Amino acid sequence: MLAQQESDTTHRQILEAIATLKPLHVYGKVVDQYGTPVPGVRVLVSWTEARIPPDPGHKKWIEANDLGEWTIEINKPDRVFVR
């Protein structure tokens, strides 16, 4: 019985922590070896969001703008990878 109460308490604490997460803005700039922006390059961003049950993950290709810049907003970030 005590183990179940501890499990319920831990589960509730995790849900409360997830509820406080703010969106994460991930951004970058693609440049060549001379520092010149490279427009149109596609960047792969993959991520998981913090939730119960665990998030299976997401992927999105983002195209850099004319200045080589790109950005994405992730709602409740857990892990983020940029390729």
Beta strands, then each sheet from edge to edge (+ up, - down):
strand 1: 24-29
strand 2: 42-49
strand 3: 58-63
strand 4: 69-74
strand 5: 77-82
sheet 1: 1+ 4-
sheet 2: 3+ 2- 5+
end
